[in-house]
Each structure stands twice: as structure tokens, then as C-alpha cells.
């Protein structure tokens, strides 16, 4: 099986913490690799990120850490969902094209207000509204 066709396997946060704990108590990377049926490079990557993993404050039942999107994107999506809900409650028809135009408008308005040091859009970037997946708004 080539590397391109290999499936990625998710490693539970609890397992990562367990690996870190066992390594700190003196177990070798090779031993951990054999015990968890993982490549040594995978174990090494977990150990390399141990500070982030150990400091993770997650809600019970959450087993994955994900990078959060920038505040600008979340703010834009929240405003778009609120606008869409208001339009639908008013009985207005809201097509995908209309939502895309509103998203572009919000992007430009928020970009104009964002200071240059914020996590907002950078001068020279442009907004490209999606043409599919609009039914996921508000979920």
C-alpha cells in the first residue's frame, strides 16, 4: 500500500495523554510503538506536541483537539446565520446566490472595520463564496 492510499487513523486524546505519561515514566519510544501498534514517528509526533496535549482543557466526552478558525471567520458566519434566519422568519425567499452575495458583503464590511494587526482579512485577499453546502448554515 502506498503512502497516498494509507488511511489516517485518529488517536484519541486520552491515548495521547497515556503515551506521554508512559514515556515520562521511562518507557522507550520503540516499546510504546509496539504497545500501541503505531509507527515510531507517530509516537514521536505525539511526544513533540506533549505540552499542547497536556494543557488541553476539554469538555468531558471530547476526544479530539482541533485548530480553531480565526475569530473573523466565526464572526462573519454568525452574522450570516442570523441574517439568514431573520430573512426566513420574515417569509423572504433566500437562495444560495443571495446568501453568497450577503456573505461577500459581510466579508467586505468586517474587513473594512478590522485593524491591520487583527486576525481579520489581509489586504490583497479576496472572498470566494461557496457554491455548495449552504444547507449546513446554522448547524
C-alpha positions as CSV (number, residue, x, y, z in Angstrom):
1,X,0.0,0.0,0.0
2,X,1.5,3.4,-1.0
3,X,1.6,6.3,1.4
4,X,-1.0,8.1,-0.6
5,X,-3.5,5.3,-0.2
6,X,-2.9,4.8,3.5
7,X,-5.8,5.7,5.7
8,X,-5.2,8.2,8.5
9,X,-6.0,6.8,12.0
10,X,-7.4,9.2,14.6
11,X,-5.6,8.9,18.0
12,X,-7.9,9.6,20.9
13,X,-6.7,12.4,23.3
14,X,-6.8,10.0,26.2
15,X,-4.5,7.6,24.4
16,X,-2.1,10.5,23.6
17,X,-2.0,11.5,27.3
18,X,-1.4,7.9,28.2
19,X,1.5,7.7,25.8
20,X,3.0,10.8,27.2
21,X,2.6,9.6,30.8
22,X,4.3,6.2,30.0
23,X,7.2,8.0,28.2
24,X,7.7,10.3,31.2
25,X,7.8,7.3,33.4
26,X,10.7,5.9,31.4
27,X,9.3,3.7,28.7
28,X,11.1,3.9,25.3
29,X,9.6,5.1,22.0
30,X,10.2,1.7,20.5
31,X,8.3,0.0,23.3
32,X,5.4,2.5,23.0
33,X,5.3,1.9,19.3
34,X,4.9,-1.8,19.7
35,X,2.4,-1.5,22.6
36,X,0.1,0.9,20.6
37,X,0.7,-0.6,17.2
38,X,1.9,2.8,15.8
39,X,4.9,3.9,13.9
40,X,7.7,5.4,15.9
41,X,7.3,8.6,14.0
42,X,3.6,8.8,15.2
43,X,4.7,8.3,18.8
44,X,7.4,11.0,18.4
45,X,4.9,13.4,17.0
46,X,2.6,12.9,20.0
47,X,5.6,13.4,22.3
48,X,6.7,16.5,20.4
49,X,3.3,18.1,21.0
50,X,3.1,16.9,24.6
51,X,2.8,20.4,26.1
52,X,-0.3,21.2,24.0
53,X,-1.8,17.9,24.7
54,X,-1.2,18.0,28.4
55,X,-2.5,21.5,28.7
56,X,-5.7,20.8,26.8
57,X,-8.8,21.7,28.8
58,X,-11.5,19.7,27.0
59,X,-15.1,19.1,27.9
60,X,-16.0,15.6,29.1
61,X,-16.7,13.4,26.0
62,X,-14.5,15.4,23.7
63,X,-11.6,13.3,22.4
64,X,-10.1,15.5,19.6
65,X,-8.2,18.7,19.6
66,X,-8.8,20.8,16.5
67,X,-7.4,24.1,15.5
68,X,-9.9,26.9,15.8
69,X,-10.7,29.1,12.9
70,X,-9.9,32.8,13.2
71,X,-12.3,35.0,15.0
72,X,-13.1,36.9,11.8
73,X,-14.5,33.8,10.0
74,X,-16.6,32.8,13.0
75,X,-17.9,36.4,13.4
76,X,-18.8,36.5,9.7
77,X,-20.6,33.1,9.8
78,X,-22.5,34.1,12.9
79,X,-23.8,37.3,11.3
80,X,-24.7,35.4,8.1
81,X,-26.7,32.8,10.0
82,X,-28.5,35.5,12.0
83,X,-29.3,37.4,8.8
84,X,-30.5,34.2,7.0
85,X,-32.7,33.2,9.9
86,X,-34.2,36.7,10.1
87,X,-35.0,36.6,6.3
88,X,-36.6,33.2,6.6
89,X,-38.7,34.2,9.6
90,X,-39.9,37.3,7.7
91,X,-41.0,34.9,4.9
92,X,-38.5,36.1,2.4
93,X,-37.0,33.7,-0.1
94,X,-33.3,33.1,0.5
95,X,-31.5,31.4,-2.4
96,X,-27.9,30.2,-2.4
97,X,-26.9,33.1,-4.7
98,X,-28.4,35.6,-2.3
99,X,-26.6,34.1,0.7
100,X,-23.3,34.2,-1.2
101,X,-23.8,37.9,-2.0
102,X,-24.6,38.6,1.7
103,X,-21.5,36.7,2.7
104,X,-19.4,38.7,0.4
105,X,-20.9,41.9,1.7
106,X,-20.2,40.9,5.3
107,X,-16.7,40.0,4.4
108,X,-16.1,43.4,3.0
109,X,-17.8,45.2,5.8
110,X,-15.9,43.3,8.5
111,X,-12.7,43.6,6.6
112,X,-13.0,47.4,6.5
113,X,-13.5,47.5,10.3
114,X,-10.7,45.1,11.1
115,X,-7.4,46.7,12.3
116,X,-4.4,45.6,10.3
117,X,-3.0,43.6,13.3
118,X,-6.2,41.6,13.8
119,X,-6.8,38.0,12.6
120,X,-9.2,39.5,10.0
121,X,-8.6,39.5,6.3
122,X,-5.3,40.7,5.0
123,X,-5.1,43.4,2.2
124,X,-4.9,41.6,-1.1
125,X,-7.1,38.6,-0.1
126,X,-10.5,38.2,-1.6
127,X,-13.6,36.3,-0.7
128,X,-14.9,33.4,-2.7
129,X,-18.4,32.3,-1.5
130,X,-19.0,28.5,-1.7
131,X,-21.4,27.2,-4.2
132,X,-22.4,24.1,-2.2
133,X,-23.1,23.1,1.4
134,X,-25.2,26.1,2.1
135,X,-27.8,23.9,3.8
136,X,-25.3,23.5,6.7
137,X,-25.7,27.1,7.8
138,X,-26.8,27.4,11.3
139,X,-26.0,23.9,12.4
